[in-house]
Amino acid sequence: MIADPATLYKLIILYILDHSEFPLTNSQLCEFLLDKGYTTYFTIQAAISDLLDAQFISVTQKNNSSYYRLTPMGEETLEAFDSSISDGIKNDVRDFLEEKHQALRQANEVTATYVPKKNQEFDVELSLKDKKDVLMNLRLTVPTEIQAEHICDHWQKKSNEIYDYLMTALLSK
């Protein structure tokens, strides 16, 4: 067993990322560690920073969120120290990922962003994925930021319905 709690928290983060089908956000990692009472927010941030510095995890920015995933070096490290994580913690991680599976999938497969254009309009980019396959990308230009926000909000709720409608309309004779 590892005597240093900071090392254990890093291993837990690696374990979570290893067992998740999707990259996870900072808030998703925090949700698990804080809800279970394992550590504090600031300790989690320090652990994530150390893991990034050591290149055990990587980060990508999407929709104003940081998404973390395990790197090959992180996988090797986790494999070497996997036995340092108790079965209770491993069960907690698996339970969390199972319970949050649909929400995690939704957060990673349905994305909507908007950016201002030079002419005071806004480009809205909508994406729908199935695991790693892109089912649809849609780009719209709208005249106001309010419309762009509205479209992004509704895309999260109605993406499957819109996708089904488009496929039916485009494939019908």
N, C-alpha and C positions, 0 to 999 in steps of 0.2 A: 504494500500500500504506500501511496505517496504521502509524505509528511507535510509538504508545502501545499496549503489550500489553493494558492494562486495557480499552481500547476494543475491541480485537479479541475479547477474551473475552465482552464484552457482545454483540457482533455474532454470535458463535458461538451464544450462548444464544438470541438472536432467531431465528437460522437454524434451530436445532433445533426450536424451538416452531413455526416457520412450516411445517416439513416433517413434523411429527407430526400424525397424525389425531386425537390425544387430548391433553388437558392433561397435563402431566408434573409429577411430584413433584420436590421438591428433591433427593431421593436419586437419582432417575433422571437428572437433569441432571448431578449430581456424578459419577455412575457413568461417563458418557461422558467428561467432561473430565478426571477423575482417571485412568481406565483408559488413556486415550490419552497421559497425561503432559503435557497442555497447561498445567496450572497447579495451584495448591494449593487445598485446601478453603476456606481463609479468603478467598482471592481470589475464588473463585466466590460465596461469600456476599456479599461486598462488591459484586460485579457485579450479583447479583440484587437487592440492596437499592437500588442506583442505578437499575436498570431499573424497579423498582416506583415509586421516587420520581419518576422522569421520566414515569411512566404509559405506558411502552412495553410493559409486561406487567401482567397482573392476576393476583390470587391468590384462590382460594376454599379454604375449609377443609372437608375431608370425611374421615371416618374417622381423625381425629387426624393427617392429612397436609395439607400445603399443595400445591395443584395450580395450576400456572402456565399461562397462555395468553397469546398475543400479542394486543395491542390494535391498533386501526386505526392509532394513532400509531406503534406499534412496526413495523407492516407498512410504513408510509411510510419510516421511518428505514432499515429493512433494504433496501428497494428502492433508496434513494439510495446506500447504502454496500455493496451486495451484492458489487461487484467487489473490495472490500477483503479478502474472504475467499478464500483460495487454493482452487483446484480440489481439492487433496489433502484439505483440511479438509472441504470439501463432500462429497467421496466418503466420508470417514470417518463423517460424520453420516448420510448415506444408508445406508451399510452397517450402522451401529449400529441405526438405526430399523427396517431390514428384519430384522435378526437378532433384535431384541427385540420385534417387532410383536405376537406372540401374548401375551407377558407384559404389554406395555403395554395391549393390548386388555382382557385379563383384569382388570387393576388398575382400569380405568376403567368396565368394564361390569358387573362383579360386585362389589357392595358390601354390607357387613354392619356394622351398628353396634348398640350397646345402651346404654341409659341407665337409671339407677335411678329407680324411682317412689317416691312417698312411703310406700307401705305395705310397703317392703322387697322388692318384686318388681322385675323388670327388663323394660323394653320392648325388644324386639329388632326392628330394622327391616332387612329384606332387600330388595335391589333387583337386577334383572337388566335390562340394556339391550342394545340392538343399535345400535351407533353412538350416535346421540343420542335414539333412540326408546326409551321405557320399555316393556319387555315385561311386567314384573311388579314390583309392590311388595307386600310381605307384612309385616304387623306382628303380632308374637306377644308375649304376656306370659308370663314364666316366673318361678318362685319363687326361683331362686338365680342368683347371678352366674356360678357354674361352668357352669350350663346355658346361660346367655346366651353365654358364651365358646365353649362347645362348638358351639352352633348356628352362631355366626358362622364358626368354623373350618371346619365341615362345609359351610356354604353356599358357600364359596370353591371347594370340591372337587366338590360335587354339584349345583350350581345348574341346570345344563343337564338333568341327569337328573330333578330334581324338577319343573322346568318342563315337560318332556316328559310326565311322569306326570300332572301336573295337567291339561294340555291334553287328553290322551287320556281321562282320567276325566271331565272336564267336557263334552267333546264327544261322548262315546259315548251311544248310545240306551239 
